[in-house]
């Protein structure tokens, strides 16, 4: 597992404070941010979150639950 994957995993599992993970992400250049988001998307897809986990993630994101990507995720279409 590379450093990017370790940081993403530690942040999402609460082993690293969210503010540290965000600071790390914001310090990346645009191409590295794109790779990090791609990896994060793959991790989310592999995790197969429950409905409750998905609702909580949408709530925490600040996105509207009616936003098309949120609706698709809630219906299991990642």
N, CA, C and O atoms as a Maestro MAE file, in Angstrom:
{
 s_m_m2io_version
 :::
 2.0.0
}

f_m_ct {
 s_m_title
 :::
 protein
 m_atom[312] {
  # First column is atom index #
  i_m_mmod_type
  r_m_x_coord
  r_m_y_coord
  r_m_z_coord
  i_m_residue_number
  s_m_chain_name
  s_m_pdb_residue_name
  s_m_pdb_atom_name
  i_m_atomic_number
  :::
  1 25 0.855 -1.173 0.000 1 A "UNK " " N  " 7
  2 3 0.000 0.000 0.000 1 A "UNK " " CA " 6
  3 2 0.901 1.235 0.000 1 A "UNK " " C  " 6
  4 15 1.833 1.326 0.798 1 A "UNK " " O  " 8
  5 25 0.620 2.189 -0.899 2 A "UNK " " N  " 7
  6 3 1.451 3.389 -0.960 2 A "UNK " " CA " 6
  7 2 1.025 4.406 0.092 2 A "UNK " " C  " 6
  8 15 -0.001 4.241 0.752 2 A "UNK " " O  " 8
  9 25 1.817 5.449 0.239 3 A "UNK " " N  " 7
  10 3 1.569 6.454 1.279 3 A "UNK " " CA " 6
  11 2 0.195 7.102 1.128 3 A "UNK " " C  " 6
  12 15 -0.490 7.344 2.121 3 A "UNK " " O  " 8
  13 25 -0.209 7.384 -0.111 4 A "UNK " " N  " 7
  14 3 -1.520 8.004 -0.349 4 A "UNK " " CA " 6
  15 2 -2.634 7.113 0.195 4 A "UNK " " C  " 6
  16 15 -3.543 7.596 0.870 4 A "UNK " " O  " 8
  17 25 -2.565 5.832 -0.094 5 A "UNK " " N  " 7
  18 3 -3.590 4.891 0.371 5 A "UNK " " CA " 6
  19 2 -3.599 4.802 1.889 5 A "UNK " " C  " 6
  20 15 -4.665 4.724 2.500 5 A "UNK " " O  " 8
  21 25 -2.431 4.814 2.495 6 A "UNK " " N  " 7
  22 3 -2.344 4.741 3.963 6 A "UNK " " CA " 6
  23 2 -3.001 5.968 4.584 6 A "UNK " " C  " 6
  24 15 -3.791 5.844 5.520 6 A "UNK " " O  " 8
  25 25 -2.681 7.143 4.071 7 A "UNK " " N  " 7
  26 3 -3.257 8.375 4.627 7 A "UNK " " CA " 6
  27 2 -4.772 8.396 4.439 7 A "UNK " " C  " 6
  28 15 -5.504 8.758 5.361 7 A "UNK " " O  " 8
  29 25 -5.242 8.016 3.269 8 A "UNK " " N  " 7
  30 3 -6.685 7.973 3.031 8 A "UNK " " CA " 6
  31 2 -7.364 6.987 3.973 8 A "UNK " " C  " 6
  32 15 -8.393 7.308 4.568 8 A "UNK " " O  " 8
  33 25 -6.804 5.803 4.111 9 A "UNK " " N  " 7
  34 3 -7.392 4.797 4.997 9 A "UNK " " CA " 6
  35 2 -7.390 5.254 6.443 9 A "UNK " " C  " 6
  36 15 -8.403 5.125 7.130 9 A "UNK " " O  " 8
  37 25 -6.273 5.786 6.918 10 A "UNK " " N  " 7
  38 3 -6.208 6.241 8.311 10 A "UNK " " CA " 6
  39 2 -7.198 7.367 8.579 10 A "UNK " " C  " 6
  40 15 -7.816 7.418 9.643 10 A "UNK " " O  " 8
  41 25 -7.346 8.258 7.622 11 A "UNK " " N  " 7
  42 3 -8.270 9.381 7.805 11 A "UNK " " CA " 6
  43 2 -9.718 8.898 7.827 11 A "UNK " " C  " 6
  44 15 -10.497 9.303 8.689 11 A "UNK " " O  " 8
  45 25 -10.074 8.040 6.889 12 A "UNK " " N  " 7
  46 3 -11.464 7.588 6.828 12 A "UNK " " CA " 6
  47 2 -11.837 6.679 7.986 12 A "UNK " " C  " 6
  48 15 -13.009 6.599 8.354 12 A "UNK " " O  " 8
  49 25 -10.860 5.994 8.566 13 A "UNK " " N  " 7
  50 3 -11.140 5.112 9.695 13 A "UNK " " CA " 6
  51 2 -11.038 5.826 11.036 13 A "UNK " " C  " 6
  52 15 -11.232 5.206 12.081 13 A "UNK " " O  " 8
  53 25 -10.734 7.129 11.021 14 A "UNK " " N  " 7
  54 3 -10.647 7.897 12.257 14 A "UNK " " CA " 6
  55 2 -9.341 7.712 13.001 14 A "UNK " " C  " 6
  56 15 -9.209 8.168 14.136 14 A "UNK " " O  " 8
  57 25 -8.377 7.055 12.386 15 A "UNK " " N  " 7
  58 3 -7.075 6.857 13.025 15 A "UNK " " CA " 6
  59 2 -6.196 8.108 12.877 15 A "UNK " " C  " 6
  60 15 -5.194 8.256 13.578 15 A "UNK " " O  " 8
  61 25 -6.571 8.981 11.985 16 A "UNK " " N  " 7
  62 3 -5.889 10.251 11.746 16 A "UNK " " CA " 6
  63 2 -6.991 11.306 11.793 16 A "UNK " " C  " 6
  64 15 -8.038 11.121 11.173 16 A "UNK " " O  " 8
  65 25 -6.778 12.413 12.516 17 A "UNK " " N  " 7
  66 3 -7.824 13.445 12.583 17 A "UNK " " CA " 6
  67 2 -8.190 13.963 11.193 17 A "UNK " " C  " 6
  68 15 -7.323 14.120 10.333 17 A "UNK " " O  " 8
  69 25 -9.467 14.225 10.985 18 A "UNK " " N  " 7
  70 3 -9.952 14.689 9.694 18 A "UNK " " CA " 6
  71 2 -9.228 15.950 9.244 18 A "UNK " " C  " 6
  72 15 -8.900 16.087 8.066 18 A "UNK " " O  " 8
  73 25 -8.976 16.877 10.171 19 A "UNK " " N  " 7
  74 3 -8.313 18.125 9.781 19 A "UNK " " CA " 6
  75 2 -6.906 17.863 9.247 19 A "UNK " " C  " 6
  76 15 -6.431 18.599 8.382 19 A "UNK " " O  " 8
  77 25 -6.232 16.824 9.752 20 A "UNK " " N  " 7
  78 3 -4.907 16.470 9.221 20 A "UNK " " CA " 6
  79 2 -5.028 15.894 7.812 20 A "UNK " " C  " 6
  80 15 -4.229 16.218 6.933 20 A "UNK " " O  " 8
  81 25 -6.025 15.043 7.602 21 A "UNK " " N  " 7
  82 3 -6.239 14.475 6.278 21 A "UNK " " CA " 6
  83 2 -6.586 15.551 5.262 21 A "UNK " " C  " 6
  84 15 -6.112 15.516 4.127 21 A "UNK " " O  " 8
  85 25 -7.414 16.508 5.671 22 A "UNK " " N  " 7
  86 3 -7.772 17.604 4.774 22 A "UNK " " CA " 6
  87 2 -6.566 18.484 4.465 22 A "UNK " " C  " 6
  88 15 -6.375 18.904 3.324 22 A "UNK " " O  " 8
  89 25 -5.756 18.760 5.477 23 A "UNK " " N  " 7
  90 3 -4.551 19.568 5.252 23 A "UNK " " CA " 6
  91 2 -3.605 18.853 4.289 23 A "UNK " " C  " 6
  92 15 -3.022 19.482 3.406 23 A "UNK " " O  " 8
  93 25 -3.453 17.553 4.460 24 A "UNK " " N  " 7
  94 3 -2.613 16.771 3.543 24 A "UNK " " CA " 6
  95 2 -3.154 16.887 2.120 24 A "UNK " " C  " 6
  96 15 -2.399 17.153 1.185 24 A "UNK " " O  " 8
  97 25 -4.464 16.688 1.957 25 A "UNK " " N  " 7
  98 3 -5.083 16.738 0.638 25 A "UNK " " CA " 6
  99 2 -4.912 18.121 0.004 25 A "UNK " " C  " 6
  100 15 -4.566 18.227 -1.173 25 A "UNK " " O  " 8
  101 25 -5.149 19.160 0.769 26 A "UNK " " N  " 7
  102 3 -5.043 20.520 0.240 26 A "UNK " " CA " 6
  103 2 -3.607 20.873 -0.133 26 A "UNK " " C  " 6
  104 15 -3.382 21.768 -0.948 26 A "UNK " " O  " 8
  105 25 -2.633 20.178 0.455 27 A "UNK " " N  " 7
  106 3 -1.229 20.414 0.134 27 A "UNK " " CA " 6
  107 2 -0.760 19.714 -1.129 27 A "UNK " " C  " 6
  108 15 0.352 19.955 -1.600 27 A "UNK " " O  " 8
  109 25 -1.600 18.850 -1.681 28 A "UNK " " N  " 7
  110 3 -1.248 18.135 -2.905 28 A "UNK " " CA " 6
  111 2 -1.451 19.042 -4.119 28 A "UNK " " C  " 6
  112 15 -2.288 19.944 -4.098 28 A "UNK " " O  " 8
  113 25 -0.672 18.791 -5.179 29 A "UNK " " N  " 7
  114 3 -0.949 19.537 -6.407 29 A "UNK " " CA " 6
  115 2 -2.181 18.920 -7.071 29 A "UNK " " C  " 6
  116 15 -2.667 17.871 -6.648 29 A "UNK " " O  " 8
  117 25 -2.671 19.578 -8.104 30 A "UNK " " N  " 7
  118 3 -3.947 19.180 -8.716 30 A "UNK " " CA " 6
  119 2 -3.937 17.733 -9.225 30 A "UNK " " C  " 6
  120 15 -4.917 17.010 -9.048 30 A "UNK " " O  " 8
  121 25 -2.859 17.316 -9.844 31 A "UNK " " N  " 7
  122 3 -2.810 15.945 -10.369 31 A "UNK " " CA " 6
  123 2 -2.793 14.922 -9.240 31 A "UNK " " C  " 6
  124 15 -3.383 13.849 -9.365 31 A "UNK " " O  " 8
  125 25 -2.118 15.247 -8.136 32 A "UNK " " N  " 7
  126 3 -2.102 14.333 -6.986 32 A "UNK " " CA " 6
  127 2 -3.466 14.285 -6.308 32 A "UNK " " C  " 6
  128 15 -3.885 13.232 -5.828 32 A "UNK " " O  " 8
  129 25 -4.161 15.426 -6.266 33 A "UNK " " N  " 7
  130 3 -5.516 15.437 -5.709 33 A "UNK " " CA " 6
  131 2 -6.442 14.555 -6.541 33 A "UNK " " C  " 6
  132 15 -7.277 13.832 -5.999 33 A "UNK " " O  " 8
  133 25 -6.288 14.621 -7.851 34 A "UNK " " N  " 7
  134 3 -7.103 13.789 -8.739 34 A "UNK " " CA " 6
  135 2 -6.868 12.312 -8.454 34 A "UNK " " C  " 6
  136 15 -7.817 11.529 -8.401 34 A "UNK " " O  " 8
  137 25 -5.607 11.930 -8.272 35 A "UNK " " N  " 7
  138 3 -5.289 10.530 -7.967 35 A "UNK " " CA " 6
  139 2 -5.860 10.125 -6.610 35 A "UNK " " C  " 6
  140 15 -6.375 9.017 -6.455 35 A "UNK " " O  " 8
  141 25 -5.771 11.019 -5.633 36 A "UNK " " N  " 7
  142 3 -6.296 10.718 -4.300 36 A "UNK " " CA " 6
  143 2 -7.812 10.527 -4.352 36 A "UNK " " C  " 6
  144 15 -8.345 9.616 -3.717 36 A "UNK " " O  " 8
  145 25 -8.505 11.379 -5.103 37 A "UNK " " N  " 7
  146 3 -9.953 11.240 -5.228 37 A "UNK " " CA " 6
  147 2 -10.325 9.968 -5.970 37 A "UNK " " C  " 6
  148 15 -11.314 9.318 -5.628 37 A "UNK " " O  " 8
  149 25 -9.549 9.605 -6.977 38 A "UNK " " N  " 7
  150 3 -9.794 8.350 -7.702 38 A "UNK " " CA " 6
  151 2 -9.653 7.163 -6.744 38 A "UNK " " C  " 6
  152 15 -10.496 6.267 -6.717 38 A "UNK " " O  " 8
  153 25 -8.571 7.177 -5.960 39 A "UNK " " N  " 7
  154 3 -8.363 6.093 -4.989 39 A "UNK " " CA " 6
  155 2 -9.489 6.043 -3.967 39 A "UNK " " C  " 6
  156 15 -9.992 4.968 -3.642 39 A "UNK " " O  " 8
  157 25 -9.880 7.196 -3.467 40 A "UNK " " N  " 7
  158 3 -10.942 7.259 -2.465 40 A "UNK " " CA " 6
  159 2 -12.252 6.717 -3.021 40 A "UNK " " C  " 6
  160 15 -12.980 6.005 -2.329 40 A "UNK " " O  " 8
  161 25 -12.547 7.053 -4.264 41 A "UNK " " N  " 7
  162 3 -13.750 6.525 -4.914 41 A "UNK " " CA " 6
  163 2 -13.713 5.008 -5.021 41 A "UNK " " C  " 6
  164 15 -14.721 4.338 -4.794 41 A "UNK " " O  " 8
  165 25 -12.542 4.467 -5.369 42 A "UNK " " N  " 7
  166 3 -12.401 3.013 -5.458 42 A "UNK " " CA " 6
  167 2 -12.570 2.366 -4.085 42 A "UNK " " C  " 6
  168 15 -13.193 1.311 -3.966 42 A "UNK " " O  " 8
  169 25 -12.016 2.995 -3.052 43 A "UNK " " N  " 7
  170 3 -12.162 2.455 -1.699 43 A "UNK " " CA " 6
  171 2 -13.626 2.435 -1.282 43 A "UNK " " C  " 6
  172 15 -14.096 1.463 -0.692 43 A "UNK " " O  " 8
  173 25 -14.346 3.512 -1.589 44 A "UNK " " N  " 7
  174 3 -15.774 3.588 -1.245 44 A "UNK " " CA " 6
  175 2 -16.561 2.497 -1.963 44 A "UNK " " C  " 6
  176 15 -17.432 1.857 -1.373 44 A "UNK " " O  " 8
  177 25 -16.255 2.295 -3.208 45 A "UNK " " N  " 7
  178 3 -16.948 1.265 -3.991 45 A "UNK " " CA " 6
  179 2 -16.687 -0.125 -3.407 45 A "UNK " " C  " 6
  180 15 -17.604 -0.941 -3.310 45 A "UNK " " O  " 8
  181 25 -15.452 -0.391 -3.023 46 A "UNK " " N  " 7
  182 3 -15.095 -1.693 -2.468 46 A "UNK " " CA " 6
  183 2 -15.698 -1.914 -1.089 46 A "UNK " " C  " 6
  184 15 -15.963 -3.051 -0.698 46 A "UNK " " O  " 8
  185 25 -15.915 -0.835 -0.353 47 A "UNK " " N  " 7
  186 3 -16.413 -0.946 1.027 47 A "UNK " " CA " 6
  187 2 -17.873 -1.363 1.092 47 A "UNK " " C  " 6
  188 15 -18.311 -1.921 2.098 47 A "UNK " " O  " 8
  189 25 -18.630 -1.102 0.037 48 A "UNK " " N  " 7
  190 3 -20.055 -1.390 0.000 48 A "UNK " " CA " 6
  191 2 -20.762 -0.887 1.269 48 A "UNK " " C  " 6
  192 15 -21.228 -1.677 2.090 48 A "UNK " " O  " 8
  193 25 -20.832 0.445 1.407 49 A "UNK " " N  " 7
  194 3 -21.417 1.015 2.619 49 A "UNK " " CA " 6
  195 2 -22.890 0.663 2.774 49 A "UNK " " C  " 6
  196 15 -23.604 0.460 1.792 49 A "UNK " " O  " 8
  197 25 -23.325 0.594 4.018 50 A "UNK " " N  " 7
  198 3 -24.738 0.353 4.312 50 A "UNK " " CA " 6
  199 2 -25.524 1.638 4.045 50 A "UNK " " C  " 6
  200 15 -24.943 2.708 3.865 50 A "UNK " " O  " 8
  201 25 -26.829 1.517 4.023 51 A "UNK " " N  " 7
  202 3 -27.678 2.684 3.830 51 A "UNK " " CA " 6
  203 2 -27.442 3.744 4.891 51 A "UNK " " C  " 6
  204 15 -27.391 4.936 4.585 51 A "UNK " " O  " 8
  205 25 -27.298 3.316 6.134 52 A "UNK " " N  " 7
  206 3 -27.067 4.269 7.226 52 A "UNK " " CA " 6
  207 2 -25.714 4.959 7.067 52 A "UNK " " C  " 6
  208 15 -25.605 6.163 7.296 52 A "UNK " " O  " 8
  209 25 -24.693 4.218 6.681 53 A "UNK " " N  " 7
  210 3 -23.374 4.819 6.465 53 A "UNK " " CA " 6
  211 2 -23.420 5.826 5.324 53 A "UNK " " C  " 6
  212 15 -22.787 6.879 5.391 53 A "UNK " " O  " 8
  213 25 -24.162 5.500 4.289 54 A "UNK " " N  " 7
  214 3 -24.285 6.402 3.149 54 A "UNK " " CA " 6
  215 2 -25.018 7.674 3.553 54 A "UNK " " C  " 6
  216 15 -24.585 8.772 3.206 54 A "UNK " " O  " 8
  217 25 -26.116 7.540 4.277 55 A "UNK " " N  " 7
  218 3 -26.860 8.725 4.734 55 A "UNK " " CA " 6
  219 2 -25.987 9.610 5.620 55 A "UNK " " C  " 6
  220 15 -26.008 10.834 5.489 55 A "UNK " " O  " 8
  221 25 -25.229 9.001 6.514 56 A "UNK " " N  " 7
  222 3 -24.344 9.763 7.396 56 A "UNK " " CA " 6
  223 2 -23.261 10.473 6.599 56 A "UNK " " C  " 6
  224 15 -22.938 11.623 6.893 56 A "UNK " " O  " 8
  225 25 -22.695 9.815 5.599 57 A "UNK " " N  " 7
  226 3 -21.651 10.431 4.766 57 A "UNK " " CA " 6
  227 2 -22.215 11.627 4.006 57 A "UNK " " C  " 6
  228 15 -21.556 12.662 3.901 57 A "UNK " " O  " 8
  229 25 -23.416 11.495 3.481 58 A "UNK " " N  " 7
  230 3 -24.043 12.603 2.758 58 A "UNK " " CA " 6
  231 2 -24.330 13.748 3.721 58 A "UNK " " C  " 6
  232 15 -24.104 14.910 3.385 58 A "UNK " " O  " 8
  233 25 -24.822 13.434 4.904 59 A "UNK " " N  " 7
  234 3 -25.097 14.473 5.913 59 A "UNK " " CA " 6
  235 2 -23.819 15.226 6.258 59 A "UNK " " C  " 6
  236 15 -23.807 16.456 6.298 59 A "UNK " " O  " 8
  237 25 -22.747 14.485 6.506 60 A "UNK " " N  " 7
  238 3 -21.477 15.104 6.892 60 A "UNK " " CA " 6
  239 2 -20.843 15.892 5.754 60 A "UNK " " C  " 6
  240 15 -20.095 16.839 5.997 60 A "UNK " " O  " 8
  241 25 -21.133 15.513 4.526 61 A "UNK " " N  " 7
  242 3 -20.529 16.196 3.382 61 A "UNK " " CA " 6
  243 2 -21.091 17.593 3.177 61 A "UNK " " C  " 6
  244 15 -20.436 18.456 2.593 61 A "UNK " " O  " 8
  245 25 -22.315 17.811 3.664 62 A "UNK " " N  " 7
  246 3 -22.957 19.092 3.446 62 A "UNK " " CA " 6
  247 2 -23.697 19.175 2.121 62 A "UNK " " C  " 6
  248 15 -24.284 20.207 1.793 62 A "UNK " " O  " 8
  249 25 -23.667 18.081 1.354 63 A "UNK " " N  " 7
  250 3 -24.397 18.052 0.086 63 A "UNK " " CA " 6
  251 2 -25.883 17.834 0.348 63 A "UNK " " C  " 6
  252 15 -26.266 17.230 1.350 63 A "UNK " " O  " 8
  253 25 -26.709 18.330 -0.559 64 A "UNK " " N  " 7
  254 3 -28.144 18.088 -0.438 64 A "UNK " " CA " 6
  255 2 -28.416 16.613 -0.753 64 A "UNK " " C  " 6
  256 15 -27.873 16.089 -1.725 64 A "UNK " " O  " 8
  257 25 -29.234 15.945 0.037 65 A "UNK " " N  " 7
  258 3 -29.573 14.545 -0.251 65 A "UNK " " CA " 6
  259 2 -30.242 14.369 -1.614 65 A "UNK " " C  " 6
  260 15 -30.220 13.276 -2.180 65 A "UNK " " O  " 8
  261 25 -30.840 15.447 -2.143 66 A "UNK " " N  " 7
  262 3 -31.500 15.366 -3.443 66 A "UNK " " CA " 6
  263 2 -30.540 15.600 -4.611 66 A "UNK " " C  " 6
  264 15 -30.936 15.495 -5.772 66 A "UNK " " O  " 8
  265 25 -29.289 15.913 -4.307 67 A "UNK " " N  " 7
  266 3 -28.264 16.105 -5.334 67 A "UNK " " CA " 6
  267 2 -28.103 14.776 -6.080 67 A "UNK " " C  " 6
  268 15 -27.984 13.727 -5.448 67 A "UNK " " O  " 8
  269 25 -28.099 14.812 -7.402 68 A "UNK " " N  " 7
  270 3 -28.129 13.589 -8.212 68 A "UNK " " CA " 6
  271 2 -27.109 12.536 -7.785 68 A "UNK " " C  " 6
  272 15 -27.485 11.371 -7.649 68 A "UNK " " O  " 8
  273 25 -25.821 12.886 -7.562 69 A "UNK " " N  " 7
  274 3 -24.877 11.841 -7.130 69 A "UNK " " CA " 6
  275 2 -25.278 11.209 -5.791 69 A "UNK " " C  " 6
  276 15 -25.082 10.011 -5.581 69 A "UNK " " O  " 8
  277 25 -25.839 12.022 -4.889 70 A "UNK " " N  " 7
  278 3 -26.271 11.477 -3.592 70 A "UNK " " CA " 6
  279 2 -27.416 10.480 -3.779 70 A "UNK " " C  " 6
  280 15 -27.432 9.416 -3.160 70 A "UNK " " O  " 8
  281 25 -28.355 10.831 -4.625 71 A "UNK " " N  " 7
  282 3 -29.484 9.952 -4.897 71 A "UNK " " CA " 6
  283 2 -28.981 8.641 -5.499 71 A "UNK " " C  " 6
  284 15 -29.435 7.564 -5.114 71 A "UNK " " O  " 8
  285 25 -28.054 8.733 -6.433 72 A "UNK " " N  " 7
  286 3 -27.517 7.528 -7.077 72 A "UNK " " CA " 6
  287 2 -26.807 6.633 -6.068 72 A "UNK " " C  " 6
  288 15 -26.949 5.411 -6.100 72 A "UNK " " O  " 8
  289 25 -26.047 7.249 -5.179 73 A "UNK " " N  " 7
  290 3 -25.334 6.474 -4.154 73 A "UNK " " CA " 6
  291 2 -26.325 5.797 -3.219 73 A "UNK " " C  " 6
  292 15 -26.145 4.635 -2.856 73 A "UNK " " O  " 8
  293 25 -27.381 6.527 -2.825 74 A "UNK " " N  " 7
  294 3 -28.376 5.950 -1.918 74 A "UNK " " CA " 6
  295 2 -29.105 4.767 -2.571 74 A "UNK " " C  " 6
  296 15 -29.588 3.873 -1.876 74 A "UNK " " O  " 8
  297 25 -29.180 4.767 -3.881 75 A "UNK " " N  " 7
  298 3 -29.845 3.670 -4.592 75 A "UNK " " CA " 6
  299 2 -28.882 2.559 -4.939 75 A "UNK " " C  " 6
  300 15 -29.253 1.598 -5.613 75 A "UNK " " O  " 8
  301 25 -27.632 2.681 -4.479 76 A "UNK " " N  " 7
  302 3 -26.658 1.629 -4.727 76 A "UNK " " CA " 6
  303 2 -25.982 1.696 -6.069 76 A "UNK " " C  " 6
  304 15 -25.363 0.724 -6.502 76 A "UNK " " O  " 8
  305 25 -26.088 2.823 -6.733 77 A "UNK " " N  " 7
  306 3 -25.475 2.984 -8.055 77 A "UNK " " CA " 6
  307 2 -24.226 3.839 -7.925 77 A "UNK " " C  " 6
  308 15 -24.282 5.062 -8.058 77 A "UNK " " O  " 8
  309 25 -23.129 3.205 -7.670 78 A "UNK " " N  " 7
  310 3 -21.865 3.945 -7.521 78 A "UNK " " CA " 6
  311 2 -21.169 3.980 -8.864 78 A "UNK " " C  " 6
  312 15 -20.085 4.551 -8.982 78 A "UNK " " O  " 8
  :::
 }
 m_bond[311] {
  # First column is bond index #
  i_m_from
  i_m_to
  i_m_order
  :::
  1 1 2 1
  2 2 3 1
  3 3 4 2
  4 3 5 1
  5 5 6 1
  6 6 7 1
  7 7 8 2
  8 7 9 1
  9 9 10 1
  10 10 11 1
  11 11 12 2
  12 11 13 1
  13 13 14 1
  14 14 15 1
  15 15 16 2
  16 15 17 1
  17 17 18 1
  18 18 19 1
  19 19 20 2
  20 19 21 1
  21 21 22 1
  22 22 23 1
  23 23 24 2
  24 23 25 1
  25 25 26 1
  26 26 27 1
  27 27 28 2
  28 27 29 1
  29 29 30 1
  30 30 31 1
  31 31 32 2
  32 31 33 1
  33 33 34 1
  34 34 35 1
  35 35 36 2
  36 35 37 1
  37 37 38 1
  38 38 39 1
  39 39 40 2
  40 39 41 1
  41 41 42 1
  42 42 43 1
  43 43 44 2
  44 43 45 1
  45 45 46 1
  46 46 47 1
  47 47 48 2
  48 47 49 1
  49 49 50 1
  50 50 51 1
  51 51 52 2
  52 51 53 1
  53 53 54 1
  54 54 55 1
  55 55 56 2
  56 55 57 1
  57 57 58 1
  58 58 59 1
  59 59 60 2
  60 59 61 1
  61 61 62 1
  62 62 63 1
  63 63 64 2
  64 63 65 1
  65 65 66 1
  66 66 67 1
  67 67 68 2
  68 67 69 1
  69 69 70 1
  70 70 71 1
  71 71 72 2
  72 71 73 1
  73 73 74 1
  74 74 75 1
  75 75 76 2
  76 75 77 1
  77 77 78 1
  78 78 79 1
  79 79 80 2
  80 79 81 1
  81 81 82 1
  82 82 83 1
  83 83 84 2
  84 83 85 1
  85 85 86 1
  86 86 87 1
  87 87 88 2
  88 87 89 1
  89 89 90 1
  90 90 91 1
  91 91 92 2
  92 91 93 1
  93 93 94 1
  94 94 95 1
  95 95 96 2
  96 95 97 1
  97 97 98 1
  98 98 99 1
  99 99 100 2
  100 99 101 1
  101 101 102 1
  102 102 103 1
  103 103 104 2
  104 103 105 1
  105 105 106 1
  106 106 107 1
  107 107 108 2
  108 107 109 1
  109 109 110 1
  110 110 111 1
  111 111 112 2
  112 111 113 1
  113 113 114 1
  114 114 115 1
  115 115 116 2
  116 115 117 1
  117 117 118 1
  118 118 119 1
  119 119 120 2
  120 119 121 1
  121 121 122 1
  122 122 123 1
  123 123 124 2
  124 123 125 1
  125 125 126 1
  126 126 127 1
  127 127 128 2
  128 127 129 1
  129 129 130 1
  130 130 131 1
  131 131 132 2
  132 131 133 1
  133 133 134 1
  134 134 135 1
  135 135 136 2
  136 135 137 1
  137 137 138 1
  138 138 139 1
  139 139 140 2
  140 139 141 1
  141 141 142 1
  142 142 143 1
  143 143 144 2
  144 143 145 1
  145 145 146 1
  146 146 147 1
  147 147 148 2
  148 147 149 1
  149 149 150 1
  150 150 151 1
  151 151 152 2
  152 151 153 1
  153 153 154 1
  154 154 155 1
  155 155 156 2
  156 155 157 1
  157 157 158 1
  158 158 159 1
  159 159 160 2
  160 159 161 1
  161 161 162 1
  162 162 163 1
  163 163 164 2
  164 163 165 1
  165 165 166 1
  166 166 167 1
  167 167 168 2
  168 167 169 1
  169 169 170 1
  170 170 171 1
  171 171 172 2
  172 171 173 1
  173 173 174 1
  174 174 175 1
  175 175 176 2
  176 175 177 1
  177 177 178 1
  178 178 179 1
  179 179 180 2
  180 179 181 1
  181 181 182 1
  182 182 183 1
  183 183 184 2
  184 183 185 1
  185 185 186 1
  186 186 187 1
  187 187 188 2
  188 187 189 1
  189 189 190 1
  190 190 191 1
  191 191 192 2
  192 191 193 1
  193 193 194 1
  194 194 195 1
  195 195 196 2
  196 195 197 1
  197 197 198 1
  198 198 199 1
  199 199 200 2
  200 199 201 1
  201 201 202 1
  202 202 203 1
  203 203 204 2
  204 203 205 1
  205 205 206 1
  206 206 207 1
  207 207 208 2
  208 207 209 1
  209 209 210 1
  210 210 211 1
  211 211 212 2
  212 211 213 1
  213 213 214 1
  214 214 215 1
  215 215 216 2
  216 215 217 1
  217 217 218 1
  218 218 219 1
  219 219 220 2
  220 219 221 1
  221 221 222 1
  222 222 223 1
  223 223 224 2
  224 223 225 1
  225 225 226 1
  226 226 227 1
  227 227 228 2
  228 227 229 1
  229 229 230 1
  230 230 231 1
  231 231 232 2
  232 231 233 1
  233 233 234 1
  234 234 235 1
  235 235 236 2
  236 235 237 1
  237 237 238 1
  238 238 239 1
  239 239 240 2
  240 239 241 1
  241 241 242 1
  242 242 243 1
  243 243 244 2
  244 243 245 1
  245 245 246 1
  246 246 247 1
  247 247 248 2
  248 247 249 1
  249 249 250 1
  250 250 251 1
  251 251 252 2
  252 251 253 1
  253 253 254 1
  254 254 255 1
  255 255 256 2
  256 255 257 1
  257 257 258 1
  258 258 259 1
  259 259 260 2
  260 259 261 1
  261 261 262 1
  262 262 263 1
  263 263 264 2
  264 263 265 1
  265 265 266 1
  266 266 267 1
  267 267 268 2
  268 267 269 1
  269 269 270 1
  270 270 271 1
  271 271 272 2
  272 271 273 1
  273 273 274 1
  274 274 275 1
  275 275 276 2
  276 275 277 1
  277 277 278 1
  278 278 279 1
  279 279 280 2
  280 279 281 1
  281 281 282 1
  282 282 283 1
  283 283 284 2
  284 283 285 1
  285 285 286 1
  286 286 287 1
  287 287 288 2
  288 287 289 1
  289 289 290 1
  290 290 291 1
  291 291 292 2
  292 291 293 1
  293 293 294 1
  294 294 295 1
  295 295 296 2
  296 295 297 1
  297 297 298 1
  298 298 299 1
  299 299 300 2
  300 299 301 1
  301 301 302 1
  302 302 303 1
  303 303 304 2
  304 303 305 1
  305 305 306 1
  306 306 307 1
  307 307 308 2
  308 307 309 1
  309 309 310 1
  310 310 311 1
  311 311 312 2
  :::
 }
}
